[in-house]
């Protein structure tokens, strides 16, 4: 069966993670056979910063090419709102930092309050 991508809802977030999202979020949900296998998008921080996030199941991680294309598409859409987007890599996911690099994020010498390295993505210059 095909993966169906729809706009993110609060119910989708609750289905895949118990992690609190204290800020307004926007993004997309991927479903396979009716089950949420991934959510991703951006949290809109009070200072206007966009914080990229993704919560992925093993089913989503198995579809690396599809997942990477989806993430690139989300970043392109977000670039219309902000020129720079921040992210952190989960310490529980060994490939997280490598994926951020492949997506075009650059590590900064700054750590978030939780001690994670902050990564910055900048939209390509428009000609």
N, C-alpha and C positions, 0 to 999 in steps of 0.2 A: 504494500500500500504506500501511497505517496505521502510525503511530509506536507502538512498544511500549516502555513504561516499566517497568523492573524495579529491584530493589535493586542498589546499586553493589557491584561485586566488584573485587578486585585485578587480575584479568585485564582488566576494562573500563578501568581506569585505564591500564594498560600499552598498551592498544590505541589510546588517543587522545592520550596525552602521555608524554614521557620525563621530565617534571618529577618530582622526588622529592617524596613526601609523608611527611615524617618523623614525623607524628603519626597517631593513629588517626583514620580518616575514616568518615563515614557519609553516605549519600545515594542518588542514583538515577542510572540509566543510561537514555538514550533510544537506541533502535535503529530504523533504517529499512532495510528489506530485509536485515536481519541484521547490518548494520554500525553500530557505535557512532557516533552523530552528536553526542552531548552527554553530559557527566556533570556533576553538581552536588550540592552538599550542604555539609557543614561538617567542618572539621578540629577535633578536640577537643584544645586546647592544654593543657599541664600545669597551668596556673593555673585551669582551668575555663572559659576563654573559648572561644566558638565562632567560628571564622574561616570565613566563607562563601567558597565557591569555585565556579567553573564553568569548564569547558573545553568550548568550542563549535566545531563545524566550520561551514563556510560553509552546509552544508545546514540546520543548526539555526538559524543567524542569519537565513536566508531566511524562517523561520516565526516572525516577531516576536510576533504575538499569542499563538500557542501557547506560545512560549518564556516570555513574560512571565507567562502564567497558571501555568505550571509553577513558575516561580521564586516567585511569590506563595504557591503551595501549599506549597513547601518551607519558606519563611519561617514560614508559619503552623504547620507541624509543629515546627519548631525552637523556636518561641516557647513550646511546652509544656515545653521543657528549660531555656531561658534567656530572660530578659527583654531582654537586649542581645546583639547579634551584630555582629562587626566584619568588615570587608572592605577590600581595596585594589583599585584599578582598574588593569588592565594598561595600561601606556603604549603597547603595540602595537595597542590597539583604541581608535580615536578615540571611539566611542560609549559606552565603558565607564562613564565618570563620569555621563553623562546617564542611562544605564540604572539605575545605583545610585540616583540621585535619584528616578527614577520608581518604583523599588521601595520608597522611603521611607527610604533611608540619608541621613545628614547628615554632611557633611565635618567633620572635627575639625582643629584647628590643630596636629596632631601627625603626625610622619612615622614610618613603620616604618624598621627598620634599612636597608632597601633604598632609602630616600628617597621611597617612595610615600606619598601622603596616606592617612591612615586614615579610613574611613567607619564610622559607627555606625548600627545599626538598633535601634530600641526597640519592643518589642511594644506594641500598643495597650492602654490600660488597660481592664480588664474591669469592667463595671458590676455 
